[in-house]
């Protein structure tokens, strides 16, 4: 493990785990651990970003991620502005770059952006001096979700290196899958992806993962499984099986868990389609850490906001 205390953070933006080193990922996790303690206090606030302003610029719907970033910023004592894109100048034809530059002209410090186009946060980061944090872009990446997944996994199992982690479900449309693959493999985990052939992107094995269409094979020796939502709203080619067929072949049920390791960790980035990706018994069962993921997301996003705001440029 790198000595995180001595590391100097130099990146003004967090755009994806593909662009981070193992040491940088570990440093974020180390910083998040220190902020996790803040979330247990009676007064859940520190002055680390006092005087800073964070703008949440979300072009896609979000519940957990937007609220989590807002809470993270407020617990760091930052001022927070939530931009309602549906009622903003975007509806009048304003470009992302113009929106970003106009927001920056209001003397803000960090823009948290979610966008339906892959690469949008990268374009914005090149266009503004403010820090940009990617809250999910198209099918590309969702770095803070992967960081909180990894943080939760490490908290439960004590390590990431040499763990066997299976990512199950809609791999093709999942930015969460891509960010998890980048992060987990850089930290030394063995990653398997499992889905119907129509939901496995071509060439994903080049990211260093094992690919299988057999769910039983994927979960038999796994230390953890991360189950992904079927993103039906992104399907333009009829790639999805019916919900009933999907659950029969790839849904995680109590019966299937009996064949797994006793302490297997069950994860899901949410929102869950109960009875499609997993049964309610699994989602609410003793192996599930789904709500812990949500809680840990605050500490992880506190760490990210803190680091980009204090980056040595």
VENBEL-V357273 format. One record per residue. PSI is psi in radians with two decimals (999 if undefined). OMEGA is omega in whole degrees, -180 to 180 (none if undefined). D_CENTER is the distance of its C-alpha to the mean C-alpha in Angstrom with 1 decimal. Layout:
psi=(PSI;PSI)
omega=(OMEGA;OMEGA)
d_center=(D_CENTER;D_CENTER)
This chain:
psi=(2.31;2.61;1.60;-0.49;-0.52;-0.10;2.40;2.10;2.25;-0.11;2.17;-0.31;2.74;1.82;-0.41;2.72;-0.31;-0.54;0.04;2.62;2.92;-0.74;-0.65;-0.70;-0.78;-0.62;-0.68;-0.77;-0.69;-0.76;-0.68;-0.66;-0.64;-0.57;-0.35;-0.62;-0.57;-0.62;-0.19;-0.11;2.82;-0.71;1.85;1.10;2.45;2.74;0.40;-0.53;0.48;2.31;-0.13;2.70;2.26;2.28;2.20;1.94;1.67;2.02;-0.11;2.72;2.58;2.49;-1.19;-0.85;-0.80;-0.80;-0.69;-0.78;-0.69;-0.80;-0.75;-0.81;-0.75;-0.61;-0.27;0.07;0.37;2.74;2.48;2.33;2.21;2.08;2.10;1.69;-0.63;-0.34;0.36;-3.07;-0.19;-0.64;-0.30;0.04;0.12;2.39;2.85;-0.76;-0.78;-0.68;-0.81;-0.76;-0.62;-0.67;-0.76;-0.59;-0.30;0.14;0.79;2.97;-0.61;2.34;2.08;2.05;2.32;2.33;2.60;-0.14;2.19;2.33;-0.11;-0.77;-0.60;-0.74;-0.77;-0.72;-0.57;-0.22;-0.22;2.73;-0.37;2.75;2.51;2.27;2.21;2.03;0.37;2.08;1.93;-2.29;0.20;-1.35;2.76;1.32;-0.70;-0.49;-0.78;-0.68;-0.72;-0.57;-0.81;-0.71;-0.78;-0.76;-0.76;-0.65;-0.64;-0.71;-0.10;-0.15;2.94;-0.65;2.29;0.07;2.60;2.02;2.20;2.25;2.14;2.33;-2.45;1.38;-0.66;-0.68;0.15;1.96;-0.50;-0.74;-0.80;-0.78;-0.70;-0.71;-0.84;-0.86;-0.83;-0.77;-0.62;-0.49;0.07;0.20;2.75;2.07;2.32;2.39;2.44;2.25;2.94;2.69;-0.56;-0.24;0.31;2.04;2.48;2.30;0.13;-0.40;-0.35;-0.26;0.06;0.45;2.76;2.46;2.31;2.67;0.09;1.86;-0.76;-0.70;-0.70;-0.59;-0.22;-0.81;0.23;2.49;-0.47;2.60;2.36;1.93;2.24;2.63;2.48;1.95;1.27;-0.50;-0.26;-0.06;2.04;0.00;0.21;0.61;-0.32;2.43;3.00;2.76;-0.71;-0.80;-0.67;-0.80;-0.68;-0.69;-0.58;-0.03;2.52;2.01;2.92;-0.65;-0.74;-0.62;-0.44;-0.45;-0.03;3.04;2.56;-0.74;0.42;2.40;2.25;2.17;2.77;2.29;-0.22;2.78;2.61;2.37;1.64;2.39;0.05;-1.10;-0.60;2.79;2.82;-0.59;-0.64;-0.80;-0.63;0.11;3.13;-0.34;-0.24;2.37;0.44;-0.79;-0.53;-0.63;-0.79;-0.81;-0.78;-0.40;-0.55;-0.85;-0.72;-0.76;-0.53;-0.78;-0.78;-0.83;-0.74;-0.82;-0.80;-0.54;-0.47;0.34;2.44;1.87;999)
omega=(178;174;-171;-176;-176;-177;176;-178;-174;-176;179;-176;167;-174;-180;179;175;-174;-179;174;175;-178;179;177;179;-180;176;-180;178;-180;178;179;179;179;178;180;-180;-177;179;-177;175;174;-171;-175;174;-175;-170;179;178;-178;178;178;180;177;173;-177;-173;177;177;179;178;173;-176;-173;-178;179;-180;177;180;178;180;-180;-179;178;172;178;175;169;-175;175;176;-180;175;-173;-177;178;-179;179;175;179;180;177;-180;-179;177;-179;179;177;180;-178;177;175;180;179;176;175;175;-174;-176;173;173;-172;168;-175;-180;179;177;178;-178;178;178;178;180;-178;178;-172;-179;177;178;175;179;177;-180;177;179;180;177;178;-169;-177;171;-168;-178;175;178;179;179;175;-179;178;179;180;180;178;-178;-171;173;-179;172;-178;177;173;174;-177;178;176;-168;174;-174;-179;-172;-174;-167;171;177;179;-178;179;177;179;179;-176;-177;-178;178;180;172;177;175;-171;173;173;-175;-179;169;-177;-178;-179;174;-179;-180;175;-177;178;178;177;176;-179;171;-179;176;173;-176;-177;-179;176;-176;-174;-172;-176;-177;171;-180;173;177;-172;-174;178;171;-175;-175;-178;180;-176;179;-174;180;-176;-174;168;175;-179;-180;180;-180;-179;179;-175;-171;179;179;-179;177;-180;-180;-179;-179;-180;-178;173;-173;-176;-177;-180;-180;-176;175;-179;-180;-7;-178;167;-177;-178;176;178;178;178;177;179;177;-178;-177;-174;-174;178;-175;175;-173;179;174;176;-180;180;-178;179;179;-179;180;-179;171;-179;-179;180;179;-176;-178;-180;-178;-180;175;-174;none)
d_center=(22.4;22.7;24.4;21.6;24.1;26.0;23.2;23.5;20.3;21.4;18.5;18.8;15.5;11.9;11.5;9.7;9.8;12.8;14.7;14.4;16.9;16.6;18.4;16.0;13.0;15.4;16.6;13.3;13.2;16.9;16.7;14.1;16.7;19.4;17.7;17.0;20.8;21.0;19.2;22.1;24.9;27.2;26.5;22.8;23.3;23.9;25.4;23.1;22.4;25.6;27.0;23.8;22.5;19.0;18.7;16.0;16.7;15.1;16.7;15.0;15.1;12.5;13.3;10.7;8.6;12.0;13.8;11.5;11.9;15.5;16.2;14.7;17.0;19.9;19.8;20.2;23.1;22.0;23.3;20.8;21.5;19.7;20.9;21.7;21.6;23.7;26.5;26.2;28.1;25.6;27.6;30.6;29.3;27.9;25.6;22.2;24.0;26.7;24.5;22.6;26.0;27.5;24.8;25.3;29.0;28.5;27.7;24.1;22.0;18.3;16.9;13.3;13.2;11.7;14.1;15.1;16.5;14.8;15.8;16.5;14.7;16.7;19.8;19.4;18.9;22.2;24.0;23.5;24.2;21.7;18.3;15.5;11.8;9.6;7.8;7.7;10.9;12.8;12.2;11.3;7.8;4.4;4.8;4.1;1.3;3.7;6.0;6.4;6.9;9.2;10.7;11.6;13.0;15.0;16.3;17.5;19.0;19.8;18.6;16.3;19.2;21.0;18.9;18.9;15.6;15.8;13.3;15.3;15.6;15.0;14.0;15.8;13.9;10.3;8.0;5.4;8.6;9.5;6.9;7.5;11.1;11.4;10.3;12.2;15.2;15.6;15.9;18.4;16.9;18.6;16.3;17.7;16.6;18.7;19.5;22.6;23.9;23.2;19.5;19.3;19.0;22.0;21.8;18.5;20.6;21.0;17.5;19.2;18.3;20.9;21.1;22.9;23.8;25.2;23.0;25.5;25.4;21.6;21.5;25.0;24.2;20.5;19.5;16.2;15.0;11.6;12.9;11.5;13.1;16.0;15.4;19.1;19.0;18.1;20.9;23.9;25.7;26.1;23.8;22.9;25.3;26.4;24.4;27.2;27.4;23.7;23.8;27.0;25.7;21.9;21.4;20.9;24.0;25.8;28.3;25.9;24.5;28.1;28.1;25.1;25.2;26.1;23.2;20.4;17.1;15.6;12.0;10.5;7.4;10.3;12.6;14.9;17.9;20.3;22.9;21.0;18.0;19.4;22.4;22.5;24.1;21.1;18.5;20.8;22.3;22.6;20.1;17.2;14.7;12.8;14.2;13.7;9.9;10.5;13.0;11.2;8.6;11.8;12.9;10.0;10.1;13.8;13.8;12.1;14.5;17.3;17.0;17.0;19.7;21.8;21.3;24.7;25.4)
